[in-house]
Amino acid sequence: MNSQVTDQMGFSDRLENYDMFNLMLETFGKMFDDETKVYQKYLGAEFPTWRELVPDASLHFINSIPSIDFPRPSLQKTIAIGGISVDIEKIDELDSGFSKILEKRPKSMLISFGTLAKSSDMPMDFKRNLLEVMRAEPNCTFIWKYESDDVDFARGVENVEFVRWAPQTALLKDSRMTAFLAHGGLGSTNEAAFLGKPTIMIPIFADQSRNSNMLARHGMSIVLHKSDIGNIPTFRNAFKEILHNEKYRLNAEKVSEMVRNQPLNPKEVVVKYVEFVGK
């Protein structure tokens, strides 16, 4: 889960991956043991533990899209339903306010680090570096999801729009949105894949590095370490590449076409397998 490596591993990478796998087994094992104590307190000590329930389950649904995910061994009862939460047809159209923002300049980029890692808590030197990179792209409007109204640090930067909330899927669906800077959460990763938007991923913790590398292996994403925000040349070059190199857009559109045309619809898969087990 916390692995920093891709499927192209040398010996040291494999060793790191092995160590991380065992660390996660231990960490989640302790966490689930604690949860077991809580529910057995109310349901009785005879209620099965998670170590009994997991192998006894008929199915395991996982939030994975096989056509773009890393290759890995899997059990027959492990069913991938990645993208089940992305319903293209039900995404609302942008309201007039956001639509006007997208009309301001030829290119637009959405910047969002999710709900846990708040942009407002970012070190000030990182914020200033972001602004410097924005200044270097005057023909792009940057919509920055920012959790505070205190934005005096950005005074004088005309091509940044601060919003406390953004209709992420509606923005990513819009053809005027050029690229997406995100943290690599699985929700944002799946949305970028389905909606065909090139990304710069700056993973913070947990599965975000894995998710980010998953998109990068398809040529639609540039993955940076969070410390790279402090490296202006690296940071500026990533923005230049994602905004102006057409290969990222073309690869993102190819991934979108692939996941939208999966042979089996994730929602239908859930229904069919649940009905099968029920019968």
KELOKE-318142 format. One record per residue (C-alpha): residue number from 1; chain; x, y, z; residue in one letter. Coordinates in pm, 1 decimal. Layout:
<fivexs>
> pos_unit_u_v_w_code
> NUM_A_X_Y_Z_A
...
</fivexs>
This chain:
<fivexs>
> pos_unit_u_v_w_code
> 1_A_0.0_0.0_0.0_M
> 2_A_272.1_248.0_94.2_N
> 3_A_515.7_122.1_-165.6_S
> 4_A_703.6_385.8_-364.5_Q
> 5_A_804.1_148.2_-645.0_V
> 6_A_647.1_52.5_-977.9_T
> 7_A_622.4_-286.6_-1145.2_D
> 8_A_970.8_-229.1_-1293.8_Q
> 9_A_1185.7_-320.7_-992.5_M
> 10_A_1550.0_-393.4_-932.5_G
> 11_A_1668.8_-601.7_-637.6_F
> 12_A_1664.3_-316.1_-385.6_S
> 13_A_1315.0_-214.2_-502.9_D
> 14_A_1189.4_-569.4_-455.9_R
> 15_A_1339.8_-580.4_-109.0_L
> 16_A_1171.1_-252.3_-20.5_E
> 17_A_841.2_-379.6_-159.2_N
> 18_A_871.1_-702.2_42.7_Y
> 19_A_947.4_-511.9_363.8_D
> 20_A_658.1_-272.3_302.3_M
> 21_A_420.0_-562.4_238.4_F
> 22_A_507.7_-724.6_570.9_N
> 23_A_487.8_-392.5_753.0_L
> 24_A_136.6_-337.8_615.6_M
> 25_A_32.7_-689.4_721.1_L
> 26_A_147.7_-617.8_1074.1_E
> 27_A_1.8_-266.4_1086.6_T
> 28_A_-341.9_-353.9_951.5_F
> 29_A_-348.1_-678.2_1149.3_G
> 30_A_-313.6_-482.1_1475.0_K
> 31_A_-572.9_-229.0_1361.5_M
> 32_A_-825.5_-497.7_1269.3_F
> 33_A_-756.7_-681.1_1596.7_D
> 34_A_-850.9_-362.7_1783.8_D
> 35_A_-1168.1_-329.4_1575.8_E
> 36_A_-1252.7_-692.1_1656.2_T
> 37_A_-1239.6_-616.3_2029.6_K
> 38_A_-1486.1_-332.7_1979.5_V
> 39_A_-1748.6_-524.0_1783.1_Y
> 40_A_-1715.3_-837.5_1998.8_Q
> 41_A_-1786.4_-618.6_2300.4_K
> 42_A_-2133.7_-554.6_2158.9_Y
> 43_A_-2194.2_-866.9_1949.7_L
> 44_A_-2043.8_-1121.3_2185.0_G
> 45_A_-1706.7_-1296.8_2208.1_A
> 46_A_-1839.6_-1582.2_1996.6_E
> 47_A_-1878.2_-1349.3_1694.3_F
> 48_A_-1606.2_-1443.8_1438.4_P
> 49_A_-1287.7_-1240.0_1421.2_T
> 50_A_-1173.3_-1071.4_1100.9_W
> 51_A_-917.6_-1350.9_1059.9_R
> 52_A_-1211.7_-1591.3_1024.7_E
> 53_A_-1445.5_-1362.6_828.6_L
> 54_A_-1203.3_-1258.5_553.5_V
> 55_A_-1110.8_-1606.3_423.0_P
> 56_A_-1470.6_-1721.5_466.5_D
> 57_A_-1614.4_-1442.4_249.0_A
> 58_A_-1749.5_-1556.1_-87.2_S
> 59_A_-1639.0_-1238.0_-263.2_L
> 60_A_-1395.2_-951.5_-218.4_H
> 61_A_-1473.8_-637.5_-419.2_F
> 62_A_-1173.2_-413.0_-478.9_I
> 63_A_-1149.7_-59.1_-618.2_N
> 64_A_-921.9_-150.4_-907.0_S
> 65_A_-943.7_-110.9_-1284.8_I
> 66_A_-762.7_-416.9_-1429.3_P
> 67_A_-685.6_-255.8_-1766.2_S
> 68_A_-472.7_19.6_-1609.2_I
> 69_A_-366.9_-127.1_-1273.3_D
> 70_A_-36.2_-300.0_-1203.2_F
> 71_A_-24.3_-673.0_-1283.8_P
> 72_A_-50.5_-888.1_-971.6_R
> 73_A_-163.0_-1232.6_-856.6_P
> 74_A_-526.0_-1253.6_-752.2_S
> 75_A_-784.4_-1500.1_-622.6_L
> 76_A_-1093.7_-1587.4_-825.9_Q
> 77_A_-1319.2_-1439.0_-560.5_K
> 78_A_-1140.4_-1102.5_-577.2_T
> 79_A_-1358.2_-891.0_-807.0_I
> 80_A_-1235.4_-558.3_-947.4_A
> 81_A_-1501.1_-286.2_-965.4_I
> 82_A_-1278.2_18.9_-1004.2_G
> 83_A_-1452.9_330.0_-1132.8_G
> 84_A_-1790.9_229.2_-994.8_I
> 85_A_-1825.0_575.0_-836.8_S
> 86_A_-1757.8_759.3_-1165.2_V
> 87_A_-2084.5_792.6_-1356.3_D
> 88_A_-2001.8_1004.5_-1660.7_I
> 89_A_-2363.4_1058.7_-1763.2_E
> 90_A_-2468.0_1188.5_-1420.4_K
> 91_A_-2192.0_1448.6_-1381.4_I
> 92_A_-2355.6_1790.6_-1358.1_D
> 93_A_-2270.9_2069.5_-1599.4_E
> 94_A_-2055.1_2351.4_-1463.2_L
> 95_A_-2234.0_2650.6_-1319.1_D
> 96_A_-2183.6_2988.9_-1483.3_S
> 97_A_-1924.1_3100.8_-1227.0_G
> 98_A_-1678.1_2819.4_-1296.3_F
> 99_A_-1757.3_2831.2_-1666.3_S
> 100_A_-1651.5_3196.2_-1681.5_K
> 101_A_-1326.3_3110.0_-1505.6_I
> 102_A_-1245.0_2851.2_-1773.4_L
> 103_A_-1307.4_3110.6_-2043.7_E
> 104_A_-1043.1_3350.3_-1913.4_K
> 105_A_-737.3_3188.9_-2075.5_R
> 106_A_-652.6_2925.7_-2338.6_P
> 107_A_-550.3_2668.8_-2074.8_K
> 108_A_-672.5_2578.5_-1726.6_S
> 109_A_-545.3_2358.3_-1445.4_M
> 110_A_-724.8_2235.5_-1134.3_L
> 111_A_-513.2_2207.5_-817.9_I
> 112_A_-650.5_1998.9_-532.1_S
> 113_A_-476.5_1801.0_-259.5_F
> 114_A_-791.9_1632.5_-134.0_G
> 115_A_-959.5_1672.8_203.7_T
> 116_A_-693.2_1547.9_447.0_L
> 117_A_-384.9_1735.0_324.7_A
> 118_A_-502.4_2096.4_317.2_K
> 119_A_-333.9_2345.5_85.7_S
> 120_A_-377.8_2611.1_353.7_S
> 121_A_-143.0_2411.4_580.5_D
> 122_A_129.4_2393.5_315.9_M
> 123_A_461.4_2560.0_413.3_P
> 124_A_470.6_2918.8_289.4_M
> 125_A_782.4_2864.4_77.9_D
> 126_A_599.0_2585.2_-106.0_F
> 127_A_302.7_2816.7_-168.7_K
> 128_A_532.2_3085.6_-305.0_R
> 129_A_700.8_2832.6_-532.9_N
> 130_A_361.9_2731.3_-668.2_L
> 131_A_283.9_3095.0_-739.6_L
> 132_A_617.9_3142.7_-914.4_E
> 133_A_540.7_2850.0_-1143.5_V
> 134_A_195.0_2996.3_-1211.1_M
> 135_A_348.8_3328.4_-1310.0_R
> 136_A_561.5_3140.3_-1563.4_A
> 137_A_240.4_3017.8_-1733.1_E
> 138_A_43.5_3341.9_-1794.8_P
> 139_A_-185.2_3175.8_-2051.5_N
> 140_A_-316.1_2923.9_-1798.6_C
> 141_A_-576.6_2981.9_-1529.7_T
> 142_A_-506.0_2786.7_-1211.0_F
> 143_A_-810.2_2692.7_-1002.9_I
> 144_A_-666.7_2619.4_-660.0_W
> 145_A_-887.1_2448.4_-400.6_K
> 146_A_-776.9_2637.0_-91.5_Y
> 147_A_-937.3_2597.1_250.7_E
> 148_A_-889.2_2953.5_378.0_S
> 149_A_-981.8_3305.4_272.6_D
> 150_A_-638.6_3430.4_376.8_D
> 151_A_-474.7_3451.8_35.3_V
> 152_A_-280.9_3776.3_68.5_D
> 153_A_37.0_3582.9_-12.4_F
> 154_A_-88.9_3555.5_-372.8_A
> 155_A_-150.3_3925.8_-424.3_R
> 156_A_-48.8_4032.1_-774.1_G
> 157_A_-79.6_3684.5_-931.1_V
> 158_A_-365.8_3736.1_-1172.6_E
> 159_A_-400.8_3386.4_-1317.4_N
> 160_A_-491.1_3201.5_-996.8_V
> 161_A_-847.4_3155.0_-872.7_E
> 162_A_-886.0_3040.6_-511.4_F
> 163_A_-1197.1_2834.5_-428.2_V
> 164_A_-1288.4_2666.4_-101.7_R
> 165_A_-1480.0_2398.6_-290.1_W
> 166_A_-1470.7_2280.2_-649.5_A
> 167_A_-1702.2_2052.9_-853.3_P
> 168_A_-1406.7_1828.3_-936.4_Q
> 169_A_-1570.1_1581.6_-1173.9_T
> 170_A_-1756.1_1855.2_-1361.1_A
> 171_A_-1432.6_2050.6_-1406.0_L
> 172_A_-1236.9_1744.6_-1518.1_L
> 173_A_-1510.0_1652.3_-1765.4_K
> 174_A_-1500.1_1996.7_-1926.4_D
> 175_A_-1292.0_2013.0_-2246.1_S
> 176_A_-1154.2_2352.1_-2141.3_R
> 177_A_-973.5_2195.7_-1844.8_M
> 178_A_-620.4_2116.8_-1960.3_T
> 179_A_-463.0_1935.8_-1665.3_A
> 180_A_-501.6_1835.4_-1301.9_F
> 181_A_-256.9_1860.9_-1011.8_L
> 182_A_-352.5_1621.9_-733.1_A
> 183_A_-225.2_1411.2_-444.5_H
> 184_A_-290.0_1068.6_-595.6_G
> 185_A_-590.6_962.3_-392.4_G
> 186_A_-771.8_671.3_-553.1_L
> 187_A_-1085.6_875.7_-614.9_G
> 188_A_-897.8_1149.7_-799.6_S
> 189_A_-688.9_889.6_-982.8_T
> 190_A_-995.0_706.5_-1114.5_N
> 191_A_-1166.4_1033.8_-1208.1_E
> 192_A_-861.7_1153.9_-1402.8_A
> 193_A_-845.8_820.0_-1584.1_A
> 194_A_-1216.1_812.4_-1677.1_F
> 195_A_-1229.4_1179.8_-1773.5_L
> 196_A_-902.2_1175.7_-1967.4_G
> 197_A_-705.7_1452.8_-1799.2_K
> 198_A_-322.6_1465.7_-1783.2_P
> 199_A_-201.2_1495.3_-1425.7_T
> 200_A_83.4_1604.9_-1207.2_I
> 201_A_71.8_1384.3_-898.9_M
> 202_A_235.9_1482.2_-569.4_I
> 203_A_159.8_1190.1_-334.6_P
> 204_A_157.2_1263.1_38.1_I
> 205_A_101.4_928.4_213.4_F
> 206_A_-64.1_583.5_210.7_A
> 207_A_-158.5_443.8_-132.4_D
> 208_A_-106.2_772.6_-315.8_Q
> 209_A_240.6_689.6_-452.1_S
> 210_A_112.5_361.1_-591.3_R
> 211_A_-189.0_526.6_-751.5_N
> 212_A_25.7_802.2_-901.3_S
> 213_A_277.5_558.0_-1048.3_N
> 214_A_-10.1_357.9_-1190.9_M
> 215_A_-113.1_651.9_-1411.0_L
> 216_A_246.5_746.1_-1489.6_A
> 217_A_314.6_402.4_-1641.6_R
> 218_A_47.7_484.1_-1900.9_H
> 219_A_217.1_810.6_-1992.4_G
> 220_A_-59.5_1041.5_-1871.5_M
> 221_A_96.8_1162.2_-1548.8_S
> 222_A_413.4_1316.9_-1407.8_I
> 223_A_490.3_1205.7_-1051.3_V
> 224_A_681.2_1438.4_-820.8_L
> 225_A_799.8_1392.5_-464.2_H
> 226_A_649.0_1648.5_-228.7_K
> 227_A_997.8_1786.8_-169.0_S
> 228_A_1008.4_1876.5_-540.4_D
> 229_A_773.4_2165.3_-463.3_I
> 230_A_1085.0_2323.0_-315.6_G
> 231_A_1281.7_2265.7_-636.3_N
> 232_A_1173.4_2541.7_-874.3_I
> 233_A_1341.8_2409.6_-1195.3_P
> 234_A_1193.0_2060.5_-1149.0_T
> 235_A_855.3_2199.8_-1053.7_F
> 236_A_843.4_2448.1_-1341.5_R
> 237_A_948.2_2183.6_-1594.7_N
> 238_A_668.9_1948.7_-1478.8_A
> 239_A_408.7_2221.3_-1535.1_F
> 240_A_554.1_2308.2_-1874.8_K
> 241_A_547.9_1943.3_-1983.2_E
> 242_A_194.5_1864.9_-1867.6_I
> 243_A_49.3_2184.4_-2016.4_L
> 244_A_232.0_2191.8_-2348.7_H
> 245_A_349.0_1839.5_-2439.0_N
> 246_A_66.9_1681.3_-2636.3_E
> 247_A_174.2_1325.9_-2555.5_K
> 248_A_24.4_1351.9_-2205.8_Y
> 249_A_-312.9_1464.5_-2342.3_R
> 250_A_-315.8_1192.1_-2606.4_L
> 251_A_-220.2_923.1_-2354.9_N
> 252_A_-484.1_1045.8_-2109.6_A
> 253_A_-748.9_1030.9_-2381.8_E
> 254_A_-637.9_677.6_-2470.7_K
> 255_A_-667.8_567.2_-2106.6_V
> 256_A_-1010.1_730.6_-2083.9_S
> 257_A_-1128.7_550.0_-2395.3_E
> 258_A_-1000.4_221.2_-2254.4_M
> 259_A_-1162.7_242.9_-1910.6_V
> 260_A_-1492.1_379.4_-2043.0_R
> 261_A_-1518.2_83.8_-2279.0_N
> 262_A_-1441.5_-192.8_-2033.1_Q
> 263_A_-1613.5_-515.2_-2141.4_P
> 264_A_-1799.5_-528.1_-1810.5_L
> 265_A_-1962.2_-232.7_-1636.8_N
> 266_A_-1854.7_-220.7_-1266.8_P
> 267_A_-2211.1_-168.1_-1142.7_K
> 268_A_-2336.5_-462.2_-1345.1_E
> 269_A_-2048.9_-673.6_-1214.5_V
> 270_A_-2149.6_-604.6_-852.7_V
> 271_A_-2513.8_-692.6_-917.8_V
> 272_A_-2435.9_-1012.6_-1109.0_K
> 273_A_-2186.8_-1142.9_-852.0_Y
> 274_A_-2406.4_-1059.9_-553.3_V
> 275_A_-2703.2_-1230.8_-719.9_E
> 276_A_-2481.7_-1529.3_-801.2_F
> 277_A_-2368.8_-1563.8_-437.4_V
> 278_A_-2725.6_-1511.8_-316.7_G
> 279_A_-2854.8_-1794.6_-531.9_K
</fivexs>
